């Protein structure tokens, strides 16, 4: 996947990858005129996001249970309804 022109990425580091039997994610540090960002991409699904340090701090502050809630929303778990 190539860089989109509207991202303003002026340079970037090498990709690293993390995966398991369910998905694969790659990430790299990028540099924009507004500062450093972490680019996270899920190539198989076409998802991509750039996060700055403050946004990453919010992610790091979450309890693991919060991610379970997000999985339920994304994949339609019945647990939220008590079923």
C-alpha positions in Angstrom: 0.0 0.0 0.0 1.5 3.4 -0.9 1.4 6.6 1.1 -1.5 8.8 0.4 -0.6 12.3 -0.7 -2.9 14.0 1.8 -1.1 12.4 4.8 1.8 14.8 4.6 4.4 12.1 5.3 7.8 13.5 4.5 9.8 10.4 5.6 9.3 7.1 7.4 11.0 4.3 9.1 10.9 0.6 8.2 7.7 -1.5 8.7 7.6 -4.0 11.6 4.9 -6.6 11.8 2.8 -8.3 14.5 0.5 -11.1 13.8 -1.4 -14.2 15.0 -3.8 -16.7 13.6 -6.5 -14.1 13.3 -4.9 -11.0 11.8 -1.7 -9.3 10.9 -0.7 -5.7 11.6 2.2 -3.6 10.5 3.5 -0.3 11.9 6.2 2.3 11.4 7.2 5.7 12.7 6.5 8.5 10.2 7.4 12.1 10.1 5.0 14.8 9.0 5.2 18.6 9.1 3.1 18.5 12.3 5.5 16.0 14.0 6.1 12.3 14.5 3.3 9.8 14.2 2.9 6.0 14.5 1.3 4.6 11.3 -0.7 1.4 11.9 -2.0 -0.6 9.0 -4.0 -3.8 8.6 -3.3 -4.6 5.0 -5.8 -7.5 4.7 -8.7 -5.3 5.7 -7.4 -1.9 4.3 -7.5 -0.2 7.7 -4.9 2.5 8.4 -4.4 5.2 11.0 -1.8 7.8 12.0 -1.5 8.4 15.8 0.5 11.1 17.6 2.1 10.7 21.0 -1.0 12.1 22.9 -3.3 9.7 21.1 -1.0 6.8 21.9 -0.9 7.8 25.5 -4.7 7.4 25.6 -4.4 3.9 24.0 -1.8 2.9 26.6 -4.0 4.1 29.5 -6.8 1.7 28.6 -7.6 -1.4 30.6 -7.5 -4.6 28.5 -11.3 -5.0 29.1 -11.9 -1.9 27.1 -10.5 -3.6 24.0 -12.8 -6.6 24.6 -15.7 -4.1 24.5 -14.4 -2.7 21.2 -14.1 -6.2 19.8 -17.7 -6.9 20.8 -18.9 -3.7 19.0 -16.7 -4.4 15.9 -17.7 -8.0 15.5 -21.3 -8.0 16.9 -21.0 -10.0 20.1 -24.2 -10.8 22.0 -22.5 -10.4 25.4 -23.4 -6.7 25.5 -27.1 -7.5 25.4 -26.7 -10.1 28.2 -27.5 -13.0 25.9 
